[in-house]
Amino acid sequence: MLKKNILAAAFVLGSALVSAHAAAQVSYFGGSVGRAKWNFDCAGSTSCHTAAASWKLYGGYEFSPNFGVEGSYIYLNEVGASDSALKATFNGRGADLAAIVKTTPMNNFVGFAKLGVAFMKGEIVASTRDFAASETHYSGQPLISLGALYYVDKKVAIRAEVDHRRVKVAGFTQTTSGVTNFSIGVQSEF
C-alpha cells in the first residue's frame, strides 16, 4: 500500500512539473521597422548620410519565462558619402542568432537583453561618372541588444529595441562599420 501511495504521489508531482515546464515554453514571431545609424567617417566628403531605414523579422523560443533563444533577419538600408568626383554607398543584411534574457512582467512591461552573433553581408559600391565597382563581404560579428515589450493583451506586445552589430564593408583593410539600429514593432506569441 505504501509503495502505491509513493508511486501515485511521484506520478502527480511529475505530471505537475511537466505541465508547469510545458506551460512556461512559448514561441513567438514579429516584425519591426526602424532607423540604422552607421558609424563611419565622412571626412573629406561634401555630402554624407549615415542613417537610413531598416526592417527586421524575428522569431524565438522561450525555455522559461526569463530565458530563450531568438533568430532574426535584418535589412539595413543604404547609406553613403560623396564628393565632387566619387560616390560610395554601403548597405547590409543578415541573420542573427542570440540568447535572450527577460525580466519578470511588471504592469504589462517586460525588459530584455540579447547577446549573440550576427551573420552579415556587407556591400560597398563606389562610382565616378565613368566607372563603378562593388565589393561584397560576409562575416560573423558580435550582436548586443536591449529592449522592452509592452503587452497589449496576453499574446500580443509592442516591442522597442536598440541593437548594435558590426558589418564588414571592405576586405582589403578588413574594415568593419558599427551599426546601431533603433526599431519598434509588434510581437505575437503562439
Secondary structure, DSSP 8 states (H G I E B T S, - for coil): -HHHHHHHHHHHHHHHHHHHHHHH-EEEEEEEEEEEEEE---TT-SEEE-EEEEEEEEEEEESSSSEEEEEEEEEEEEEEEE-SS-EEEEEEEEEEEEEEEE---BTTEEEEEEEEEEEEEEEEEEE-SS-EEEEEEEEEEEEEEEEEEEESSSSEEEEEEEEEEEEEEETTTTEEEEEEEEEEEEEEE-
